[in-house]
Amino acid sequence: MSELKLRIIVGLLLAVLAVGLIWAGGYVFALSAAVIAALIFREWRHLTGASLGWIIAGFFYALLPVLALTSLRLQPNGLWLVSWIVAVTAATDIGAFFSGRLIGGAKICPALSPKKTWSGLIGGMIAAAITAYFITDFGQLPFVMKVAGAPMAVVAQAGDFFESWLKRRANVKDSGNLLPGHGGIMDRVDGLLPVALLTDILIKIGAFL
């Protein structure tokens, strides 16, 4: 089986699993989120080493976004809030991948991620904007979330670049090997984590009304 086919199959399985966990909510979602946080922290340790400062940073890196997702899922419209976060992040990745492949062009930061282009970022922003608009409308979420997709795509890409920097620093290709064709957990959620945390903060301070 080719790496691309394996990547697609595992990606689809992960998508189905994510939908099921989000839909289930409650203790199932919370327990799954805790497991994911532990796996993220494990991979962080693998990338950064045993320095106390890095351990503390990794603890918050893994914990805060997962707490944010769990807190949002507990809200009355939590199903759609978490779906919005996951879908916008996924749309960013998909839009960036295809537009980057089709258009190519100048790289954003080849020293960190040699494949990421400005055309990919723009494509990811467009895909995220469209996704955010329709999920907000369908899920009756706060109006501002209709137009927050494109900015969140930039946040997701920033998270991706941060993890790329960690991997460059550790001189490794992937954060782990848990997911065939995808690498580690951090390789899949690097963009999701900052989007989840920022969305939760904006909702709590009343910016998403």
C-alpha positions as CSV (number, residue, x, y, z in Angstrom):
1,M,0.0,0.0,0.0
2,S,1.3,3.4,-0.9
3,E,2.0,6.0,1.7
4,L,-0.7,8.3,0.3
5,K,-3.3,5.6,0.4
6,L,-2.3,4.7,3.9
7,R,-2.5,8.4,4.9
8,I,-6.0,8.7,3.4
9,I,-7.3,5.6,5.1
10,V,-6.0,6.5,8.5
11,G,-7.2,10.1,8.0
12,L,-10.7,8.9,7.3
13,L,-10.7,6.6,10.3
14,L,-9.5,9.5,12.5
15,A,-12.3,11.7,11.1
16,V,-14.9,9.1,11.9
17,L,-13.5,8.6,15.4
18,A,-13.4,12.4,16.0
19,V,-17.1,12.8,14.9
20,G,-18.1,9.9,17.2
21,L,-16.3,11.3,20.2
22,I,-17.7,14.8,19.6
23,W,-21.2,13.5,19.2
24,A,-20.9,11.3,22.3
25,G,-19.8,14.2,24.6
26,G,-19.9,13.7,28.3
27,Y,-17.5,11.4,30.0
28,V,-16.6,9.7,26.8
29,F,-15.4,12.9,25.3
30,A,-13.6,14.1,28.5
31,L,-11.8,10.8,29.0
32,S,-10.7,10.7,25.4
33,A,-9.5,14.3,25.6
34,A,-7.5,13.3,28.7
35,V,-5.8,10.4,26.9
36,I,-5.0,12.7,23.9
37,A,-3.5,15.3,26.3
38,A,-1.3,12.6,27.9
39,L,-0.1,11.4,24.4
40,I,0.6,15.0,23.4
41,F,2.7,15.5,26.6
42,R,4.6,12.3,25.9
43,E,5.5,13.4,22.4
44,W,6.4,16.9,23.7
45,R,8.9,15.2,26.1
46,H,10.3,13.3,23.2
47,L,10.9,16.5,21.2
48,T,12.1,18.8,24.0
49,G,13.9,16.6,26.5
50,A,13.8,16.5,30.3
51,S,14.5,20.2,31.1
52,L,12.1,21.4,33.9
53,G,11.2,24.5,31.9
54,W,10.2,22.5,28.8
55,I,8.3,20.0,31.0
56,I,6.2,22.8,32.5
57,A,5.6,24.4,29.1
58,G,4.6,21.0,27.7
59,F,2.2,20.4,30.5
60,F,0.3,23.6,29.7
61,Y,0.7,23.1,25.9
62,A,-1.1,19.7,26.2
63,L,-3.5,20.5,29.0
64,L,-5.0,24.0,28.3
65,P,-6.4,23.3,24.8
66,V,-7.9,20.0,25.9
67,L,-9.5,21.7,28.9
68,A,-10.8,24.3,26.5
69,L,-12.4,21.7,24.2
70,T,-13.9,19.8,27.2
71,S,-15.3,23.0,28.6
72,L,-16.8,24.0,25.3
73,R,-18.4,20.6,24.8
74,L,-20.2,20.9,28.1
75,Q,-22.0,24.1,26.9
76,P,-25.6,23.8,25.5
77,N,-24.3,24.3,22.0
78,G,-21.1,22.5,22.7
79,L,-21.6,19.9,19.9
80,W,-21.5,22.7,17.3
81,L,-18.7,24.7,19.0
82,V,-16.3,21.8,19.1
83,S,-17.4,20.8,15.6
84,W,-16.7,24.3,14.4
85,I,-13.1,24.2,15.8
86,V,-12.3,20.8,14.4
87,A,-13.9,21.5,11.0
88,V,-12.2,24.9,10.6
89,T,-8.8,23.4,11.4
90,A,-9.4,20.4,9.1
91,A,-10.5,22.8,6.3
92,T,-7.4,24.8,6.8
93,D,-5.2,21.7,6.4
94,I,-7.1,20.4,3.3
95,G,-7.4,23.8,1.6
96,A,-3.7,24.5,2.2
97,F,-2.6,21.1,0.9
98,F,-4.5,21.3,-2.3
99,S,-4.0,24.9,-3.1
100,G,-0.3,24.6,-2.3
101,R,0.0,21.6,-4.6
102,L,-1.9,23.1,-7.4
103,I,-0.5,26.7,-7.3
104,G,2.8,26.4,-5.5
105,G,4.8,29.6,-5.4
106,A,6.8,31.4,-2.7
107,K,7.4,29.6,0.6
108,I,6.4,31.1,3.9
109,C,9.3,29.9,5.9
110,P,11.4,27.2,4.2
111,A,13.8,27.0,7.2
112,L,10.9,25.6,9.3
113,S,8.6,24.0,6.8
114,P,9.9,23.8,3.2
115,K,6.6,22.7,1.7
116,K,4.3,25.4,3.1
117,T,3.5,28.2,0.6
118,W,1.7,31.5,0.7
119,S,-0.8,30.1,-1.9
120,G,-1.4,27.2,0.5
121,L,-2.1,29.6,3.4
122,I,-4.5,31.6,1.3
123,G,-6.3,28.4,0.1
124,G,-6.5,27.3,3.8
125,M,-8.0,30.6,4.8
126,I,-10.6,30.5,2.1
127,A,-11.6,26.9,3.0
128,A,-11.7,27.7,6.7
129,A,-13.8,30.8,6.0
130,I,-16.4,28.9,4.0
131,T,-16.5,26.1,6.6
132,A,-16.9,28.5,9.5
133,Y,-19.7,30.4,7.7
134,F,-21.9,27.3,7.1
135,I,-21.3,25.6,10.4
136,T,-22.0,28.8,12.3
137,D,-25.2,29.2,10.3
138,F,-26.3,25.6,10.6
139,G,-25.4,25.3,14.3
140,Q,-26.8,28.7,15.3
141,L,-23.5,29.8,16.8
142,P,-22.6,33.4,17.6
143,F,-22.6,35.6,14.5
144,V,-19.0,36.6,14.7
145,M,-17.9,33.0,14.2
146,K,-19.2,33.3,10.7
147,V,-16.3,35.5,9.8
148,A,-13.7,34.1,12.2
149,G,-12.7,31.1,9.9
150,A,-9.9,32.9,8.0
151,P,-8.2,34.4,11.0
152,M,-8.4,31.0,12.8
153,A,-6.7,29.5,9.7
154,V,-3.7,31.7,10.4
155,V,-3.7,30.6,14.0
156,A,-3.8,27.0,13.0
157,Q,-0.9,27.5,10.6
158,A,1.1,29.2,13.4
159,G,0.5,26.2,15.5
160,D,1.8,24.0,12.7
161,F,4.9,26.1,12.3
162,F,5.6,26.0,16.1
163,E,5.5,22.2,16.0
164,S,7.7,22.2,12.9
165,W,10.2,24.3,14.9
166,L,10.2,21.8,17.7
167,K,10.8,19.0,15.3
168,R,13.6,20.9,13.6
169,R,15.1,21.5,17.0
170,A,14.9,17.8,17.8
171,N,16.1,16.8,14.3
172,V,13.2,14.5,13.7
173,K,10.6,14.2,10.9
174,D,7.6,13.4,13.0
175,S,6.5,13.9,16.6
176,G,5.9,10.2,16.9
177,N,4.9,7.1,15.0
178,L,1.5,6.3,16.6
179,L,-0.5,7.1,13.4
180,P,0.6,5.3,10.3
181,G,1.2,7.7,7.5
182,H,0.6,10.7,9.7
183,G,3.3,10.5,12.4
184,G,2.4,11.3,15.9
185,I,-0.6,12.9,17.7
186,M,1.0,16.3,17.7
187,D,1.4,16.1,13.9
188,R,-2.4,15.9,13.6
189,V,-3.4,18.4,16.3
190,D,-0.7,21.1,16.1
191,G,-3.1,23.5,14.4
192,L,-6.1,22.4,16.4
193,L,-4.6,23.2,19.8
194,P,-4.2,27.0,19.5
195,V,-7.5,27.3,17.7
196,A,-9.3,25.5,20.5
197,L,-7.7,27.6,23.2
198,L,-8.2,30.9,21.4
199,T,-11.8,30.1,20.6
200,D,-12.5,29.2,24.3
201,I,-10.9,32.4,25.5
202,L,-12.8,34.6,23.0
203,I,-16.1,33.0,24.0
204,K,-15.4,33.4,27.7
205,I,-14.5,37.1,27.4
206,G,-17.6,37.7,25.2
207,A,-15.8,38.5,22.0
208,F,-17.9,35.9,20.1
209,L,-21.4,37.3,20.3
